[in-house]
């Protein structure tokens, strides 16, 4: 199933998912930088990334290979990945 996705909308939705799944307090859509390195700067671990990947797979009806996790270092890269899969 192909979904027509707008990159800006996609980035906002991925950000919402990350904020929600990681229970980030004091972080909003407007204050979250899509270029922020999720591992090095935000400190998420492989379990957090796996959780986010599962939510994204369900939401966008895609498969994210575990081998691709290292590529998903920031929201912009995740958005590009999802667009590529659709």
N, C-alpha and C positions, 0 to 999 in steps of 0.2 A: 504494500500500500504506500503510495507516494503522497507525501504531505507537502503542500506549498508553504514553505517557511520563510519568514522575513528575518534576516540575521539580527537586526536590532531587537525585535520581539523575542527571538530565540535567546539572545544573550540575557535579556531581562528575566525570562522564565528559568533559565539555568541558574541565574543568581538567586532567584526566589527559592529554588530547590535546595541550593547549597546553604543558604541562610537558615532555612527550615530544618533540613536534615542534620546540620551541625549545631543547631540551636545557638546560633551566633547572636549574642545580646549586643545591643547598641550598634548594630549594623543594619543599614537599610539599603534598598535598591540604589538610592542616590549616592550613598557613601561607599559602596563596594566597587572596587576597581577591577574591571574585567581582565586586566593585565596582571593582576596579583598572582604570584606563583603560589598555588594551593599547598604545595608540599613545603617549600623552603620558607615562604613568608607567612602562610596561614597555619602551617604545622599540622595539616591533616595526614593521617596515616593510611596504610593500605586498606584497612577495614572501612574507614570513612569513604575512601575513594570507591571501594566496591559497592557500598551502600548507595552512593550517588549514582554510580553506573547502573545499578539495578533500577532505580527510579527513572532514570533517563531512558533506559531500554523499554520500560513499560509505557512511559509517556509518548515516546516517539516511534514505537514499534520497530526498533532496530536491535542489532546484536553488537555489543561492544566486547571484543576479544580481550581477554586479560593481558595478552601481549601488547595491546595498544594503550593500556593504562598509563605507562610512562609518557606517552604523547599528550595526555590530557592534563597539562600542567596549569592551565588557566582557563577562564571562562571563554575567552575568544577562541582558543584552540578547541575546546569542547564543542562550541557552536560550529566551527568549521568542520569538525569530525562528523557531527550529526547531519549537516547539510550534504556532506560527501556521501553519507550512507543513504540519504533519501534521494 
